[in-house]
Amino acid sequence: MTLIQTNTETTTEKSLLSTSQLQPSSLRIPALERPDHAMQIWLFSGLFWLTVAMIVGIIEAVKLFYPEFLQSVPALAYGRLRPVHVNIGVFGFMSMGYLGAAFYMVPRLTQAPLFSETLGVLTAWGWNFNLLGGCLAIMAGYSKGKEYSEIPFPFDMGFGLLEIAIAGNIFSTFVMRREKRLYVSLWYILLAIIPFPIYYTLGNANRFSGIEDAIVNWFYSHNLFGIWLTTLGLATIYYIVPKQVKKPLYSHTISFVGFWTLAAFYPWNGGHHVIWGPVPMWVMSASITASLAMFVPVFATIVNFGGTALGALSVLRTDVSYRFSILAYLGYAGASLWGSALAIMSFNAKIHFTYMTIAHVHLGFLGFGIAGLAAFTYFYLERSRKLKYSRPLAEWHFWLTVLGIVGYVASMAIIGLIEGNAWEMGNSPAGTMMLRTPYNIARAISGGVLLVGQGLFLGNVWQTLATSTKDADLDAGKLVWQKSSQDNPRR
């Protein structure tokens, strides 16, 4: 199996993205059947929800040291905003952004047009409105009250049904592929979309109670991050990095070792969230073993991207998109190894209920999620659309993102260690609450830095696309003028 991946978008590749006769007419609306139409809606929707998630997150962060902030508005109470923030992060910016990347990658890796651009567009808008409805319902006080499955009926099942349609669209494109060789990104995408309805339905079925409910809920929520978001993100990084450095991936074989070990171990990691809880010992043991075994796929990724990066330092200095790819890779490795450490029983007993867990989760969300999506967006604009974005704004975006991530994760990790040590020495949790204030302020400031950076990012993307549209209109106007001049020589 070849490990070579093309470095440019060729004319032949673009021609394969045109409307195909293989698509059934019942799934086509001519106005929507434009190449990359679906992926653009998914991607830019993800960027929109990223901004919303960060604004909500900053409001929450302020409430942690100034509880009276907006407290007179019931819909903006912390207990309602927190699940809104989480669900927008999971189903909004990361799901929609990385599905946009998947809709971009699959036709190019299969050398076949997307099975139905129309279906891709309709599911994108359906996903947007479903998420909006679910979040408004939570803000109105309607919530199932379980972590990561707060969105009430019918919006919860809406995501499951929409994902089945998305999976059918992508898998049908895979079946119609003209390129028989399978790049590893396709494997990761298929792993993301195929099992999603199973664990999503389990997590939202409300058919369990007591400790069984806790075990099932963490099985669902951990796979939501690991088998849904992580695999979509890794597929994206695996796709763009060889193109960014203009050389093959270091080892295609190692990438499949990483894939199969992740697929084998990650689904059973959720149980480490109930370590020391009233659960059977075998559940804890199995989860701890699987969590520690995650070192294998993470190490495989480290070797692969590290080997690919060798000799590409000049690219790191000049290509902001590649810099974000490396940041995403470091965020993935750091969050994964951190998660494995949190599964060690002695360490878990010390820090499980501290801010250390929050630092770990946000390293994944911010370091992997935001960085990977930014890397793909810049790559798409420059390599596929052939557009020139503002390099100074992109540099500011990168360094503000790095500063915000480091500030956020460090502040939460430090107070987490302080809390854990204090509790271990016998101090009451209430006694450590006042220690959190300066760190919560640092958390809010870091979130503000991140928001400014993402604001520059969105402004840069918006200006780049607006300029390209204006140039296209001017070119079209010139063609019309030239044609009319030819038709009427007296002009």
N, C-alpha and C positions, 0 to 999 in steps of 0.2 A: 504494500500500500504506500503510495507516494506521500512524502511530507512536504512537497513543494506547493506553495500557494501563490497565485498570481499577485503581483504588486500593484497593478493598475487596473482601472476599469476599462476594458477594451470595447471596441465598437461591436464586436460579436456578442460580448456579454450584455451590452445595452440592448441589442436587437432581441435577445432572448426575453427581455423584460416586457416586450410589447404584448398586446392582447393576443391570446392564443385561441386557436379553434378548438382546443381540448376543453375549454371551459364551458360548462353547460349554460345555455342562454338564460335559464331560469334564475341563475345566481349572478346575473350581470345587469347593471344599470349603466348604460353607455356613458352618462355624465360622470360616473364615479370610476370608470375603468381607465385610469391613468397610471402609468408606471410609478411606483413608490407613493401613490396617493395614501394608501392605508398607513404605511410606516410613518409618514410625515405627521398624520393626525395623532398616532400613538405617541411618537417621540415628543412632539411639541406639547401635547397634553401632559406628558410626564414632567416637562419643564415647568408648566403652569402649576401643577400640583406640588412640585418641589417648593415653589415660592410660598404657596398657601401653607404647606406643612411647617415651613420655617417661621412664618409669621405667628402661627398658632403656638409653636414651640417657644418662641420668645415671650409671648403673653404668659404661658405656663411658668417659664423660668422666673419672670418677675413676681408672679404670685407666690413663689416659694419663699421669698424674703420680704414681700410686701403683700400679704394675703388680702388686703382690702382692695387691691387693684381690680377694677371692673366687677367687684363682687356683688354689686346691686343688680346685675343682669343675670338671671338664672341660667340662660343659655351659655353664658361665658364662665360659669363656675368651673373650678379646676377639675372636679369629678366628671364633668362632661367634655371639657376640652382635651383632657388627656387621651381618652379613647379616640376622639376625632383626629388628634395629631398622629396617633399610632396607625390608624386605619388609612389615613391619607398617605403616610409614609410607605406603608406596605402595598396598598392597592392603587395608590395614586402615582406618586413620582417614580418609585422603583418598578412596580409592575408595568405601568404604561410606558415608561421610558425604555425599559429593556425589552418589552414586547415590540416596541418600535424598531429596536435594533434587530430583533429576530425576524421581523417582516422584511427587513433590508437584507439580512444575511442569507436567508433560506433560498430565495430565487437565484442568488449569485452562486451559492455553493451547489445547488442542484442543476444549474444551467437550465432552469425552466421558469416560466412566469408564475407568479402567485396564482393559486387555484382560482381565487375570486377576490379581486380588489374591492368589489362591492361589499362582500361579506366582511372583509377586513375593516372597511370604513364604517359600516353599520354597527359592528360589534364595538368599535372604538367609541362611537358616540353613545351606544348603549351602556358601555362601561362607565363613561363619564357621568351620565345622568343617574346611573345606579349608585355610584359612589356619592354623588351630591345628595341624593335622596336619603341614603343611609346615614350620612353625617348630619343632615338636618334633623333626622329622626332622633339621633343620639342627643343632639343639642336641645331637642324638645322634651327629653326625658325618657325616651323609649330605647331601652338597651337590654340585651340579654344578660349583661352583667358578668360575662366570662372574658378573661383576657384574650385579646386577638380575635374574639368572635362576638364583639359587642353589637355589631350591626344587626338590627332586628329583621324579622320576616316582613315583607317578601324580598327585601334587598339582599339579604344574605344568600338566599338561593339564586338570586339574579346573577351573582358572580359565578356560581357553579355552572349555570346554564350557558352563560356567555363564554366561559372558558372552554366548554365542550365544543362550541361553534368555532372558537379560535383554534383549538387543537385539530378539529376536522379540516380547517382551511390549511394549516401548516402541514399536517400529515398528508393531505391529498397532494400538495405540492411536492412533498418528498416522494410519494409514490410515482408521480409523473416525471421524476427527475431524468435528465439526459446524461448527467455526469454520474457514473456508477461508483466512482471512488468517494469515500465518505471522510470528510474532514471532521476533526474532533468536535468542532463547534456544533455540528448537526447532532451528534450524540447527546451533548449537553442540552440542546434545545428540546429534543425528544424526551429526555429524562424529566425536563421541567413540565411539559404539557400533558404527558400521558397519565401519570398517577395523580395529578392535582385533584380531579373530581372525587377520588376515593377518600383521601385524608381531609379534604375540605368538607365533604358531606359528613364524615365522622365528627369533625370538630364543631359543626353547626347543627347537628341533629337533635340536641337536647334530649337524648334518650338514656343518659347515664346520670348517676348521682354519687355523692360521696367521693371516696378516694378513686373509684373507677373513673369518675368524671375528670378528676385532676390528671390522671395518667393519660387518658384519651386526649384531653385538651393540650397537654404538652407534646404528645405525639403529633397532633395536628399543627400546633404553632411552630414547633421546631422544624418540621418539614416545610412549613410555609416559608421560612427563612432559608433553610438549607437545600431543599430539593426544588423549590420554585425560584426564589430570588437569586440565590448563590449560583445555581447552574446557568441561569440566563445571563448573569453578569460574567461568569467565567467564559461562556460561549462568546460573548462580545469581545473580551480581552484577547482570547485565543485567536479571534478572527482579525482584529486590527493590528496587533503588535507585529506580526511578520510583514505586513504592508508598510507599517511605519518605519521599520528598520531596513526594509527592502532586502530581506533574506529569509530563508526558511526557518520554521520553528526548530529549536535545538534538537528535539527528539519527539517524533510522532509516537513512538512506542511508549515513552515515559508519560506522554499525555493520556494515553489509554490506561496506563497503570493508575494514574491519578483519577481518571473517570470511574473506573470499575470499583476502586477502593472507596471512593466517595459515595457511589451508589450503594455499596454494601454496608458501610458503617454509619453514614449520616442519619438514615431514617430512625435509628434507635438511640439517638443522643438526647431526646427530650426528657427521658427519665432522670437526668442529672439535675433537673429543676426541683425534684421532690426528694432529693437525698436528705436523710435524717427525718423524713416524713413517715406517716403511718402506712407505708407501702411494703410489699413483700421484698425481702432482701435480694431475691433474684432479679427483680426489676432494677434495683439500684446497681447491682453488680453488672448486669448486662449493659446498662447505660454507661457506667464508668468505663467498662472495657471498650465499648464502641467509641466513646469520646476520646480516650487515649489513643485508640487506633487511628483517629483522624490525623495523627501525625504523618501517616503514610501519604495520603493524597496531598496534604499541604506541602510536605517535603518534595514530592514529585513536581508540584507546581513551582516551588522555589528553584529547583534544579533547572526546570524547563525555561522559565522566564529569565533566570540568572544567566543560563547559557546563551540564550537568545540575545540578551543585553550586552554580552561581551563584545567589545569592538564597536559599540554603538553610542559611545559617550558624546560624540559630536551631534548625534540626533537628539540626545537628551538636552543638550544646550540650545538647540535651535527649534525643536518641535514641541510646542506646548501640549499638543494632543498626546504625544508619547510620554511626556512628563506626567500627565494625568493618568496614563495607563500604568506607569510604574507606581504612582501613589495608590491606585486602586489595588494593584497586586500586593503592595505592602500592607494595605488595610485588610485585605482578605487573609493574608498569612498571619498578621498580628491578631486579628479577631478570632481566627480559628484556633491558634495555639493558646490564646488566652482562655477560650472556651474549654479547651481540654484541661487546662490547669484548674479551672473552676470546678471540674468534675472530681478532683482529688478530695476525698472525704474530709481529711483534716483541714485542708485549706477552705473547703466549702463551709465547714462548720464555723469558720472565723468570719467570712466575708459575704455569705450568701444574701443577707438582708441589708447590706450596706450599699453605698453609692458605687462600689466597685463593679457591681453587675450593670449599672447604668452606663458606666464608662465603657465596658466591654461591648454592650449592644450598640452604642453610638459610634464606636470605632468601626463597626461593620456598616452601619447606616451611612455615616459621613465619609469615612475613609475609603470604603469600597463602593457604596451606592452612588454618592455624588461624584466622586472622582471618575468612576467607570463611565457614568452617563455623560459627564463633561468630555471625557476622552473620545467617546463615540461621536458626540455632536460636532466637535471640532473636526474630527476625521471626516464625517459626512459632508460638512460644508466645504472643506478644502479638497478632499480627494474625489468625491462623487459629484458634488455640485460645481466644483472648480471656482469657488467663491473665495474672496480674500477678506477675512475678518480682521478686526483691529488687533494687531500684535500687542501694543501696549496695554489695552484693556484685558487681553487674554493673560498677560503676565501678572497684572494686578489681581485678576481672578484667581490665578494659581496660588500666589503667595498669601492672599487673604484667606483662601480655603485651607492652606496648610496651617496658617496661624490660628484660624478658628478651630480646626480639628485638634491641634496640639493643646490649645488652651482649654477646650471643653474636656477632652479625655483626661488630661493631666489633673485638672481641678477635681474631677469626679473620682479619679483613682486615688489621689492623695487623701481626700476626706474619707474615702472608703477604707483605706488602710488605718487611718486614725480611729474611725468608728470601730473597726474590727478589733484593734488592739485594746481600745477602751472597754469593749464588751467582754473581751477575753479576761481582762483584769477584774471583772465583776461590776463595772459601772453600769448603771441602768441606761437603756436606750434613750429615755427622756433626758438624761443628763448630757447626752451628746448632741441633742438637737440644736442648741445654741452654737455649737462649733460649726454647724453647716453654713451659717449666714454668709461669711466672706467667700466661701467656695460657691455658694449659689449665686452670688453677685458675679463672680468670675465666670460662672456658667452662662449667665445671661449676656455678659459682655462678649464672650466667645461666640454665642449664637448671633449677636448683632454683627460681629465681624464677618461671620459666615453669610449672613443675609446680605450685607453690602457686597460681598464677593459674588454671590449668585445674582444680585441685581445687576452688577456690571456684566456678568455673563449673559443674562437674558437681554440686556440692552444691546450688547455686541451682536448677538444672534439676530435680534429684531432688525437692527440697522443693516446688517449684512444681507438679510433676505429682502428688506425694503429696497436697498440699493440695486440688488439684482433684478427685482421686479421692474423698477424704474428704467434700468438699462434695457430690459427686454421690451418694454413698451416703446422706448425710443427707437430700438432696432426695428420693431414692427412698424412704427410710423415711417421710418426711412424707406422700408420696403414698399409700403403703400404709396408713398410719394413718388418713388422711382417708377413703380408700375404705372401710376397714372400719368407720369411724364412721358413714358414710352407710348402709352395709348393715345396721348394728346400732344403731338409734337409742338403745338403752338404755345404750350405753357412754358 
